[in-house]
Amino acid sequence: MDAADMVLFVVRPRLDHLAHLHASLSLLTDPVRRRAHVVLAGAGPYTAAEVQRELRVRVATVLPHDRRGAGVLSGRFTPTIGWRRLRLPRALHRLASGLAAASLPASASPTALTREGA
């Protein structure tokens, strides 16, 4: 994990999952811990703000509960026209775009790449 730009933990916002997350975070070195982010999967008794405050880790996003979207992404359901507009695929696209933008060095930003290629 030392070479990773970012470390993501995907957990449900429930006590049992958060207890495991807390234990995992405690094993990380400080440099790796600073690159740790949490993705909360679905709703639960704890909010993103509570998780951030109590575990002192950034919450990258909260993924919605979306049975149809999960079924399509896992291959259980056949994609139909418009499947990308389902809640889970849209949320994952936003997450991936945000993580990609956050991990790009300033010199490799899309604007810089466009200017260099012009």
Sequence and secondary structure as in RCSB ss.txt:
>XXXX:A:sequence
MDAADMVLFVVRPRLDHLAHLHASLSLLTDPVRRRAHVVLAGAGPYTAAEVQRELRVRVATVLPHDRRGAGVLSG
RFTPTIGWRRLRLPRALHRLASGLAAASLPASASPTALTREGA
>XXXX:A:secstr
 TT S EEEEE SSHHHHHHHHHHHHTS HHHHTTEEEEEES  SS HHHHHHHHT EEEEEE   HHHHHHHHT
SS   TTGGGSHHHHHHHHHHHHHHHHHS GGGSHHHHHHHH 
